[in-house]
């Protein structure tokens, strides 16, 4: 009896399930769009975690209808999104489910959906594509059937956290050592920490992606593969996904890129190798040192400047054309790599400068027609200008300031930013170039930079002026104040960027040094400077800004006549008193300097100043500070009290 009943029982259960599933499919054909939408939502809820329900719906023809609704422009965005979600859920079932979806040409439909402006719909399509592509039954070639797909996916990367995650997973599973995918990875990871952190943990056939890249660096692999893998690892390292001291960087990636710079490689490979290596080591001192002693790299790069070879040596016109085409790129790459190599280490800078005709090459590079070569040459010069020794010798011998000043006269902002940074170094007090640069009209140029809308140029302009003002003669200080104008000085002191504000305060502090200069400047600009100081001390500024402002007041207090501008300003005196009792020791010390300069014995009017400050309660504060646990503060307070006892 049981044997007879077994088959009909199974059939009846199956027919019941199929019947209930048909109800979901039938609703997809309703004429009311709202009912269709509700039908798709109910279907979505029914298939979650239910593989049998998924299989039934596929058998009953749900997939073609869902794809039709997904592709119809008349469908609402919400309906299209829900269709993509259901299809993604169906793909999460068995491998047979995925095969059925592929047979219905789901991939072209989903790729078409990525052209939609709606982010939620795009994410749903990508999630479904991800699920399909990670299935072993999906041919990877389906991603590469249309040449525009890869570039469009890359354009979608930055749309959201989810688009990044899904696209990275799609690429990683369609990789299988294919150059096209490898190139995608190098672009995806470039300056993108989020993508890099995703890629570093991706497993392909049980192996981490970075390990696969390292295998591709081996010498027996095609050069293009070695280079592109090195670029991937470089981007992941710079994005913080791989440590700079990781063996895959130090022992594999860096040596591979140095190999790419050798004479044996094609010119275009040498360019790409040098530029990638420059990017890899740009911010890491140890990598710079390792690269500088690998395969005589510094000398090897000198060869980059020898193209095109002399015409007489080339009989092949095609070869000459090829050399000419790559000559600019080679010089640009060499300058970039030299800039990275010399960014921090004095010994490396010395080796670079001692390389044959190096300073002449930089000087020539500054006046090249190619803007990219000019920018790279300025970067190289900037890197080398960090050396005190070279500023005093090589830079002076070759008068590099002349072509640099020419570059500053008329250049795009990206060149101006690096060139003005270099000028800041050439205007340091010990630089022999400082005087001829000032004679060539630098102050006017720098004052104009402080008015730039570009933040970096404003910072560099004021920074350079600060360097110019350091221990300068009164005429130069007057030229700076005249060139800036009081209005512009106020503009800079109210700049929203703290770097601009700090450098402007540094400039004021350098201008207000040595008594005759302090008195002269305060006699002409005193009212405005005191007003600016008041505004800053009252404003919401950080400790460093307020400390620098109090130091300016201390300088003013050191003047002979200038100190009266403080003594006659009760508001300022109250502020100094307030900062003497501040919780921050730096501000207390700066305020103490002001008081010490005001009460110092033996100077005209010192007794009257001491009396006024005693009446304000300053002596009581000094007694308290003389018991301070901070030794500096304690000493300064005791020294100040001695002025009252003398």
C-alpha positions as CSV (number, residue, x, y, z in Angstrom):
1,X,0.0,0.0,0.0
2,X,2.8,2.4,0.9
3,X,4.6,1.7,-2.4
4,X,1.4,2.5,-4.3
5,X,0.8,5.8,-2.5
6,X,4.4,7.1,-2.7
7,X,4.5,8.4,-6.3
8,X,1.1,10.2,-6.3
9,X,2.0,11.8,-2.9
10,X,5.2,13.3,-4.4
11,X,3.4,14.5,-7.5
12,X,0.7,16.2,-5.5
13,X,3.2,18.1,-3.4
14,X,5.2,19.2,-6.5
15,X,2.0,20.3,-8.3
16,X,1.0,22.3,-5.2
17,X,4.4,24.1,-5.0
18,X,4.3,24.8,-8.8
19,X,0.7,26.1,-8.5
20,X,1.7,28.5,-5.8
21,X,4.8,29.6,-7.7
22,X,2.6,30.2,-10.9
23,X,0.6,32.8,-8.9
24,X,3.8,34.9,-8.6
25,X,4.6,34.6,-12.3
26,X,1.1,35.5,-13.4
27,X,1.2,38.7,-11.4
28,X,4.1,39.9,-13.5
29,X,1.7,40.2,-16.5
30,X,-0.9,42.3,-14.7
31,X,-2.0,45.4,-16.6
32,X,-1.7,47.6,-13.4
33,X,1.9,48.6,-12.9
34,X,1.4,49.0,-9.2
35,X,0.2,45.4,-8.9
36,X,3.2,44.2,-11.0
37,X,5.6,46.0,-8.6
38,X,3.9,44.5,-5.6
39,X,4.1,41.1,-7.3
40,X,7.9,41.4,-7.8
41,X,8.3,42.5,-4.2
42,X,6.3,39.5,-3.0
43,X,8.4,37.2,-5.3
44,X,11.6,38.7,-3.8
45,X,10.4,37.8,-0.3
46,X,9.3,34.3,-1.4
47,X,12.7,33.3,-2.9
48,X,15.0,34.5,-0.1
49,X,16.8,31.3,1.1
50,X,14.4,29.1,-0.8
51,X,16.2,27.2,-3.6
52,X,13.2,25.1,-4.5
53,X,11.1,28.2,-5.0
54,X,13.8,29.7,-7.1
55,X,14.0,26.6,-9.4
56,X,10.2,26.6,-9.8
57,X,10.0,30.2,-10.8
58,X,12.8,29.7,-13.4
59,X,10.9,26.7,-14.8
60,X,7.7,28.7,-15.0
61,X,9.4,31.4,-17.1
62,X,9.8,34.2,-14.6
63,X,13.3,35.1,-15.8
64,X,12.4,36.3,-19.4
65,X,9.5,38.4,-18.0
66,X,11.7,40.0,-15.2
67,X,14.3,40.8,-17.8
68,X,11.7,42.4,-20.1
69,X,10.4,44.6,-17.2
70,X,14.0,45.5,-16.3
71,X,14.8,46.7,-19.8
72,X,11.5,48.6,-20.5
73,X,12.0,52.3,-20.3
74,X,8.3,52.6,-19.4
75,X,8.9,50.6,-16.2
76,X,9.4,52.7,-13.1
77,X,12.9,52.9,-11.6
78,X,11.6,51.1,-8.5
79,X,10.2,48.3,-10.5
80,X,13.4,47.9,-12.5
81,X,15.5,47.9,-9.3
82,X,13.3,45.2,-7.7
83,X,13.5,43.1,-10.8
84,X,17.4,43.3,-10.6
85,X,17.2,42.3,-6.9
86,X,15.0,39.2,-7.7
87,X,17.3,38.1,-10.5
88,X,20.3,38.5,-8.2
89,X,18.5,36.3,-5.6
90,X,17.8,33.7,-8.3
91,X,21.5,33.7,-9.3
92,X,22.4,32.9,-5.7
93,X,20.7,29.5,-6.0
94,X,22.3,26.5,-7.8
95,X,24.7,26.5,-10.7
96,X,21.8,25.3,-12.9
97,X,20.0,28.6,-11.9
98,X,23.0,30.6,-13.2
99,X,23.0,28.6,-16.4
100,X,19.3,29.3,-17.0
101,X,19.9,33.1,-16.4
102,X,22.8,33.1,-18.9
103,X,20.7,31.3,-21.5
104,X,18.2,34.2,-21.2
105,X,21.0,36.6,-22.0
106,X,20.9,38.3,-18.6
107,X,24.4,39.8,-18.8
108,X,23.8,42.2,-21.7
109,X,20.5,43.3,-20.0
110,X,22.3,44.0,-16.7
111,X,25.2,45.8,-18.5
112,X,22.6,48.0,-20.3
113,X,21.1,48.8,-16.9
114,X,24.4,50.3,-15.8
115,X,23.8,53.2,-18.2
116,X,20.9,54.3,-16.0
117,X,21.3,57.6,-14.0
118,X,19.7,56.0,-10.9
119,X,22.4,54.8,-8.3
120,X,20.1,52.2,-6.5
121,X,19.3,50.5,-9.8
122,X,23.0,50.5,-10.9
123,X,23.9,49.0,-7.5
124,X,21.2,46.3,-7.9
125,X,22.5,45.4,-11.4
126,X,26.1,45.3,-10.3
127,X,25.2,43.1,-7.3
128,X,23.5,40.6,-9.7
129,X,26.4,40.8,-12.1
130,X,28.8,40.1,-9.3
131,X,26.8,37.0,-8.2
132,X,26.7,35.7,-11.8
133,X,30.4,36.3,-12.5
134,X,31.7,34.6,-9.3
135,X,29.9,31.4,-10.4
136,X,32.2,28.8,-12.0
137,X,29.8,28.2,-14.8
138,X,30.0,31.8,-16.1
139,X,32.5,32.3,-19.0
140,X,34.8,35.2,-18.1
141,X,34.8,36.3,-21.7
142,X,31.3,37.6,-21.4
143,X,32.7,40.7,-19.6
144,X,35.0,41.6,-22.5
145,X,32.5,41.2,-25.4
146,X,32.0,45.0,-25.6
147,X,35.1,47.2,-25.4
148,X,33.2,50.0,-23.7
149,X,32.2,47.9,-20.7
150,X,35.5,48.1,-18.8
151,X,35.8,51.9,-19.1
152,X,32.2,52.3,-18.0
153,X,32.7,50.1,-15.0
154,X,35.7,52.1,-14.0
155,X,33.7,55.3,-14.3
156,X,31.1,53.9,-11.9
157,X,33.8,53.0,-9.3
158,X,33.6,56.3,-7.5
159,X,29.8,56.4,-7.3
160,X,29.4,54.6,-4.0
161,X,31.0,52.1,-1.6
162,X,28.9,49.4,-3.1
163,X,29.8,50.1,-6.7
164,X,33.4,49.9,-5.7
165,X,33.0,46.6,-3.8
166,X,30.9,44.8,-6.6
167,X,33.1,46.0,-9.5
168,X,36.3,44.9,-7.7
169,X,34.8,41.5,-7.1
170,X,33.7,41.2,-10.7
171,X,37.2,42.2,-12.0
172,X,39.0,39.9,-9.5
173,X,37.0,36.9,-10.7
174,X,37.4,37.7,-14.3
175,X,41.1,38.1,-13.9
176,X,42.7,34.7,-14.3
177,X,46.0,36.4,-15.4
178,X,44.5,38.3,-18.3
179,X,46.4,41.5,-19.2
180,X,43.2,43.5,-19.8
181,X,42.0,42.8,-16.3
182,X,45.4,43.4,-14.9
183,X,45.5,46.8,-16.4
184,X,42.1,47.5,-14.9
185,X,43.4,46.6,-11.5
186,X,46.3,49.1,-11.8
187,X,43.8,51.9,-12.7
188,X,41.3,50.8,-10.1
189,X,43.8,50.9,-7.2
190,X,45.5,54.1,-8.2
191,X,45.1,56.7,-5.4
192,X,42.1,54.7,-4.1
193,X,42.5,53.3,-0.6
194,X,39.0,51.8,-0.5
195,X,39.5,49.8,-3.7
196,X,43.1,48.8,-2.7
197,X,41.9,47.5,0.7
198,X,39.3,45.4,-1.1
199,X,41.8,44.0,-3.7
200,X,44.4,43.1,-1.1
201,X,42.0,40.6,0.5
202,X,40.5,39.1,-2.7
203,X,41.1,35.4,-3.2
204,X,41.4,34.0,-6.7
205,X,41.4,30.2,-6.7
206,X,42.5,30.2,-3.1
207,X,45.3,32.6,-3.6
208,X,45.5,36.3,-2.5
209,X,45.6,38.7,-5.4
210,X,48.8,40.4,-4.3
211,X,50.6,37.0,-4.3
212,X,49.4,36.5,-7.9
213,X,50.8,39.9,-8.8
214,X,54.1,39.0,-7.2
215,X,54.3,35.9,-9.4
216,X,53.8,38.0,-12.4
217,X,56.9,40.1,-11.6
218,X,59.2,37.1,-12.4
219,X,61.7,37.7,-15.1
220,X,60.3,34.9,-17.3
221,X,57.0,36.7,-17.6
222,X,56.2,39.1,-20.5
223,X,57.6,42.6,-19.8
224,X,54.1,44.1,-20.1
225,X,52.8,41.8,-17.4
226,X,55.8,42.5,-15.1
227,X,55.3,46.3,-15.5
228,X,51.5,46.2,-15.0
229,X,51.8,43.9,-11.9
230,X,54.4,46.3,-10.4
231,X,52.0,49.2,-11.0
232,X,49.2,47.3,-9.2
233,X,51.4,46.6,-6.2
234,X,52.7,50.2,-6.3
235,X,49.2,51.6,-6.2
236,X,48.1,49.3,-3.4
237,X,51.2,50.2,-1.4
238,X,50.7,54.0,-1.9
239,X,47.1,53.6,-0.9
240,X,48.2,52.0,2.4
241,X,46.9,48.5,1.6
242,X,50.4,47.0,1.6
243,X,53.2,48.2,4.0
244,X,56.2,49.9,2.5
245,X,58.5,47.5,4.3
246,X,56.6,44.4,3.0
247,X,58.9,42.0,1.2
248,X,56.7,42.0,-1.9
249,X,57.5,45.8,-2.2
250,X,61.2,45.8,-1.1
251,X,62.4,42.6,-2.6
252,X,60.0,42.2,-5.6
253,X,58.3,45.4,-6.8
254,X,61.1,47.9,-6.4
255,X,63.8,45.7,-8.0
256,X,61.5,44.9,-10.9
257,X,60.9,48.6,-11.6
258,X,64.6,49.4,-11.4
259,X,65.1,46.6,-14.0
260,X,62.6,48.4,-16.3
261,X,64.9,51.5,-16.2
262,X,67.9,49.7,-17.8
263,X,69.2,50.2,-21.3
264,X,68.0,46.8,-22.4
265,X,64.4,47.8,-22.2
266,X,62.3,49.6,-24.9
267,X,62.1,53.4,-24.4
268,X,58.4,53.3,-23.6
269,X,59.1,50.6,-20.9
270,X,61.9,52.7,-19.4
271,X,59.5,55.7,-19.2
272,X,56.8,53.7,-17.5
273,X,59.3,51.9,-15.1
274,X,60.8,55.2,-14.0
275,X,57.5,57.0,-13.5
276,X,56.1,54.1,-11.5
277,X,59.2,53.8,-9.3
278,X,59.1,57.6,-8.7
279,X,55.5,57.2,-7.4
280,X,56.4,54.1,-5.3
281,X,59.3,55.8,-3.4
282,X,58.0,59.4,-3.4
283,X,57.1,59.6,0.3
284,X,59.2,56.8,1.9
285,X,62.8,57.5,3.0
286,X,63.8,53.9,3.3
287,X,62.6,53.0,-0.2
288,X,64.4,56.0,-1.6
289,X,67.7,54.8,0.0
290,X,67.2,51.2,-1.2
291,X,66.4,52.4,-4.8
292,X,69.4,54.7,-4.9
293,X,71.8,51.8,-4.3
294,X,70.0,49.3,-6.6
295,X,71.7,48.5,-9.9
296,X,73.5,51.9,-10.1
297,X,70.1,53.5,-10.7
298,X,71.3,57.2,-10.3
299,X,73.9,56.7,-13.1
300,X,71.5,54.6,-15.2
301,X,69.0,57.5,-15.3
302,X,71.6,59.8,-16.8
303,X,71.2,57.8,-20.0
304,X,67.6,59.1,-20.3
305,X,68.9,62.5,-21.4
306,X,70.8,61.1,-24.4
307,X,67.9,60.8,-26.8
308,X,67.6,61.4,-29.6
309,X,71.1,60.2,-30.4
310,X,73.1,62.5,-32.7
311,X,71.5,62.4,-36.2
312,X,74.7,61.2,-37.8
313,X,74.6,58.1,-35.7
314,X,71.1,57.2,-36.9
315,X,70.7,56.0,-40.4
316,X,67.2,54.7,-39.8
317,X,64.6,57.5,-40.1
318,X,62.0,55.4,-38.3
319,X,64.4,55.0,-35.4
320,X,65.0,58.8,-35.3
321,X,61.3,59.4,-35.3
322,X,60.8,56.9,-32.5
323,X,63.6,58.5,-30.4
324,X,62.3,62.0,-30.9
325,X,58.8,60.9,-29.9
326,X,60.0,59.4,-26.6
327,X,62.8,62.0,-25.8
328,X,60.5,64.3,-23.9
329,X,58.9,61.5,-22.0
330,X,62.3,60.1,-21.0
331,X,63.5,63.4,-19.6
332,X,60.3,63.9,-17.8
333,X,60.5,60.4,-16.2
334,X,64.1,60.9,-15.2
335,X,63.5,64.3,-13.6
336,X,60.5,62.8,-11.7
337,X,62.5,59.8,-10.4
338,X,65.5,62.1,-9.4
339,X,63.0,64.3,-7.5
340,X,61.7,61.3,-5.6
341,X,65.1,59.9,-4.9
342,X,66.4,63.2,-3.5
343,X,63.4,64.1,-1.5
344,X,64.9,63.5,1.9
345,X,68.5,62.1,2.0
346,X,71.4,64.6,1.7
347,X,73.9,61.9,0.4
348,X,71.5,60.9,-2.4
349,X,71.1,64.6,-3.4
350,X,74.9,64.9,-3.6
351,X,75.1,61.8,-5.8
352,X,72.4,63.1,-8.1
353,X,74.1,66.5,-8.5
354,X,77.4,64.9,-9.1
355,X,75.9,62.9,-12.0
356,X,77.3,64.1,-15.4
357,X,75.9,67.6,-16.4
358,X,73.0,67.3,-14.0
359,X,72.6,71.0,-13.1
360,X,72.9,71.9,-16.8
361,X,70.2,69.4,-17.6
362,X,67.9,70.9,-15.0
363,X,68.5,74.4,-16.2
364,X,67.7,73.3,-19.8
365,X,64.7,71.4,-18.6
366,X,63.3,74.6,-17.0
367,X,63.0,76.3,-20.4
368,X,61.8,73.3,-22.5
369,X,58.8,73.7,-24.7
370,X,57.0,70.7,-23.1
371,X,55.1,71.8,-20.0
372,X,55.4,68.3,-18.6
373,X,59.2,68.3,-18.8
374,X,59.3,71.8,-17.3
375,X,57.1,70.7,-14.4
376,X,59.3,67.6,-13.8
377,X,62.5,69.7,-13.9
378,X,61.1,72.2,-11.4
379,X,60.1,69.2,-9.1
380,X,63.6,67.9,-9.4
381,X,65.1,71.3,-8.6
382,X,62.7,71.7,-5.6
383,X,63.8,68.3,-4.2
384,X,67.5,69.2,-4.5
385,X,66.9,72.7,-3.1
386,X,66.2,71.2,0.3
387,X,70.0,70.7,0.6
388,X,71.7,73.6,2.5
389,X,75.1,72.5,1.0
390,X,73.8,72.5,-2.6
391,X,72.0,75.9,-2.2
392,X,75.5,77.3,-1.2
393,X,77.4,75.6,-4.1
394,X,75.8,74.0,-7.2
395,X,72.8,76.3,-7.2
396,X,75.0,79.4,-7.1
397,X,77.5,78.1,-9.6
398,X,74.8,77.4,-12.2
399,X,72.6,80.5,-11.3
400,X,69.5,78.3,-11.4
401,X,67.4,81.2,-10.0
402,X,67.4,82.9,-13.4
403,X,65.5,80.2,-15.3
404,X,63.3,79.7,-12.2
405,X,62.3,83.3,-12.2
406,X,61.4,83.0,-15.9
407,X,59.2,80.0,-15.1
408,X,57.4,82.0,-12.4
409,X,56.6,84.9,-14.9
410,X,54.2,82.8,-17.0
411,X,53.2,79.3,-16.1
412,X,50.1,77.2,-15.3
413,X,49.3,76.9,-11.6
414,X,50.6,73.3,-11.2
415,X,54.1,74.6,-12.3
416,X,53.8,77.8,-10.3
417,X,53.1,75.9,-7.1
418,X,56.3,73.8,-7.3
419,X,58.4,76.7,-8.7
420,X,57.3,79.0,-5.8
421,X,58.0,76.3,-3.3
422,X,61.5,76.1,-4.7
423,X,61.9,79.9,-4.6
424,X,61.0,79.7,-0.8
425,X,64.2,77.6,-0.3
426,X,66.3,79.8,-2.5
427,X,65.3,82.8,-0.4
428,X,66.5,81.3,2.9
429,X,68.9,83.6,4.8
430,X,72.0,81.5,4.0
431,X,71.3,81.1,0.3
432,X,73.7,83.1,-2.0
433,X,70.9,83.3,-4.6
434,X,68.7,85.5,-2.2
435,X,70.2,88.8,-3.1
436,X,70.1,88.5,-7.0
437,X,66.6,87.1,-6.8
438,X,65.4,90.2,-4.8
439,X,67.2,92.5,-7.2
440,X,65.2,90.9,-10.1
441,X,61.9,92.0,-8.6
442,X,60.9,89.0,-6.5
443,X,59.1,90.9,-3.8
444,X,56.5,92.3,-6.3
445,X,56.0,88.8,-7.7
446,X,55.6,87.2,-4.3
447,X,53.1,89.9,-3.2
448,X,51.0,89.1,-6.2
449,X,51.0,85.4,-5.4
450,X,49.5,86.1,-2.0
451,X,46.4,87.4,-3.8
452,X,46.0,84.1,-5.8
453,X,42.7,82.1,-5.4
454,X,44.9,79.0,-5.4
455,X,45.6,78.2,-1.7
456,X,49.1,76.6,-2.3
457,X,50.2,79.7,-4.2
458,X,49.0,82.0,-1.3
459,X,50.9,79.9,1.2
460,X,54.1,79.8,-0.9
461,X,53.9,83.6,-1.6
462,X,53.6,84.5,2.1
463,X,56.1,81.8,3.1
464,X,58.7,83.2,0.7
465,X,58.1,86.7,2.0
466,X,58.6,85.4,5.5
467,X,62.0,84.0,4.5
468,X,62.9,87.3,2.7
469,X,62.0,89.3,5.9
470,X,64.2,87.2,8.2
471,X,67.1,89.4,9.4
472,X,66.5,91.7,6.4
473,X,67.5,95.4,6.2
474,X,64.8,98.0,6.8
475,X,64.5,98.9,3.1
476,X,63.5,95.3,2.2
477,X,61.0,95.2,5.0
478,X,59.5,98.5,3.8
479,X,59.3,97.1,0.2
480,X,57.4,94.1,1.5
481,X,54.9,96.2,3.5
482,X,54.4,98.6,0.5
483,X,54.0,95.6,-1.9
484,X,51.5,93.8,0.3
485,X,49.4,96.9,1.4
486,X,47.6,97.1,4.7
487,X,44.4,95.8,3.1
488,X,46.1,92.7,1.8
489,X,47.8,92.0,5.1
490,X,44.4,92.1,6.8
491,X,43.0,89.8,4.1
492,X,45.8,87.3,4.8
493,X,45.3,87.6,8.6
494,X,41.6,86.7,8.2
495,X,42.3,83.9,5.7
496,X,40.3,80.7,6.5
497,X,43.3,78.5,6.0
498,X,45.5,78.1,9.1
499,X,48.7,77.7,7.1
500,X,48.2,81.1,5.4
501,X,47.5,82.7,8.8
502,X,50.5,81.1,10.5
503,X,52.9,82.1,7.7
504,X,51.5,85.7,7.7
505,X,52.1,85.9,11.5
506,X,55.6,84.5,10.9
507,X,56.1,87.3,8.3
508,X,54.9,90.0,10.8
509,X,57.2,88.5,13.5
510,X,60.2,88.7,11.1
511,X,59.3,92.2,10.1
512,X,59.0,93.3,13.7
513,X,62.6,92.4,14.8
514,X,65.4,94.7,15.9
515,X,64.3,97.8,17.7
516,X,64.8,100.5,15.0
517,X,62.8,98.4,12.6
518,X,60.0,97.7,15.2
519,X,59.7,101.4,16.0
520,X,59.7,102.4,12.3
521,X,57.1,99.9,11.2
522,X,54.8,100.5,14.2
523,X,55.0,104.3,13.6
524,X,53.5,103.8,10.1
525,X,51.4,100.6,10.5
526,X,51.0,100.4,14.3
527,X,47.2,101.0,14.5
528,X,46.4,98.4,11.9
529,X,48.8,95.8,13.4
530,X,47.4,96.2,16.9
531,X,43.9,95.9,15.5
532,X,44.8,92.6,13.7
533,X,46.5,91.3,16.9
534,X,43.3,92.0,18.9
535,X,41.1,90.3,16.4
536,X,43.2,87.1,16.4
537,X,43.5,86.9,20.2
538,X,39.7,87.3,20.5
539,X,39.0,84.8,17.7
540,X,38.5,81.0,17.7
541,X,42.1,80.0,16.8
542,X,44.3,77.2,17.8
543,X,47.1,77.4,20.4
544,X,49.9,77.8,17.8
545,X,48.2,80.8,16.2
546,X,47.7,82.5,19.5
547,X,51.2,81.7,20.6
548,X,52.6,83.3,17.4
549,X,50.4,86.4,17.9
550,X,51.6,86.8,21.5
551,X,55.2,86.5,20.3
552,X,54.5,89.4,17.9
553,X,53.3,91.4,20.8
554,X,56.5,90.5,22.7
555,X,58.5,91.9,19.7
556,X,56.4,95.1,19.7
557,X,57.0,95.4,23.5
558,X,60.8,95.2,22.8
559,X,60.6,98.4,20.7
560,X,61.7,101.8,22.2
561,X,58.6,103.8,21.2
562,X,56.5,100.9,19.9
563,X,55.9,99.5,23.4
564,X,53.7,102.6,24.2
565,X,51.1,101.2,21.7
566,X,50.7,98.3,24.1
567,X,50.8,100.4,27.3
568,X,48.1,102.8,26.1
569,X,45.9,99.9,25.0
570,X,44.1,98.5,28.1
571,X,42.3,95.9,26.0
572,X,45.6,94.4,24.9
573,X,47.0,94.6,28.4
574,X,44.0,92.7,29.8
575,X,44.5,90.0,27.1
576,X,48.2,89.6,28.0
577,X,47.1,89.3,31.7
578,X,44.5,86.6,30.7
579,X,47.0,84.5,28.8
580,X,49.5,84.7,31.8
581,X,47.0,82.5,33.7
582,X,46.0,80.3,30.7
583,X,46.0,76.6,31.1
584,X,48.4,76.2,28.2
585,X,52.1,76.7,29.2
586,X,53.1,77.8,25.7
587,X,50.7,80.7,25.8
588,X,51.7,81.6,29.4
589,X,55.4,81.8,28.3
590,X,54.6,84.0,25.3
591,X,52.6,86.3,27.5
592,X,55.5,86.4,30.0
593,X,57.8,87.6,27.2
594,X,55.5,90.5,26.6
595,X,55.5,91.5,30.3
596,X,59.3,91.0,30.7
597,X,59.9,93.4,27.7
598,X,57.5,96.0,29.1
599,X,59.0,96.1,32.7
600,X,62.7,95.8,31.9
601,X,64.7,98.1,34.1
602,X,67.0,100.8,32.8
603,X,64.7,101.7,29.9
604,X,63.0,105.0,29.7
605,X,59.6,104.9,31.4
606,X,60.1,101.5,32.9
607,X,59.1,102.6,36.4
608,X,55.7,104.0,35.1
609,X,55.1,100.8,33.2
610,X,55.9,98.7,36.2
611,X,53.5,100.7,38.4
612,X,50.7,100.4,35.9
613,X,51.1,96.7,35.5
614,X,51.3,96.2,39.3
615,X,48.0,98.1,39.7
616,X,46.5,95.6,37.2
617,X,47.5,92.6,39.4
618,X,50.4,91.5,37.2
619,X,52.8,91.2,40.2
620,X,50.4,88.8,42.0
621,X,50.3,86.6,38.9
622,X,54.1,86.6,38.7
623,X,54.3,85.4,42.3
624,X,52.0,82.6,41.5
625,X,53.9,81.6,38.4
626,X,57.2,81.7,40.3
627,X,55.8,78.6,42.1
628,X,54.9,76.8,38.8
629,X,55.9,73.2,38.3
630,X,57.1,74.2,34.8
631,X,60.8,75.1,35.1
632,X,60.8,77.6,32.2
633,X,57.7,79.4,33.4
634,X,59.1,79.5,37.0
635,X,62.4,81.0,35.9
636,X,60.8,83.6,33.6
637,X,58.4,84.7,36.5
638,X,61.4,85.0,39.0
639,X,63.4,87.0,36.4
640,X,60.5,89.4,35.9
641,X,59.9,89.8,39.7
642,X,63.6,90.8,40.0
643,X,62.9,93.8,37.8
644,X,60.5,95.0,40.4
645,X,63.1,94.5,43.2
646,X,66.0,96.1,41.4
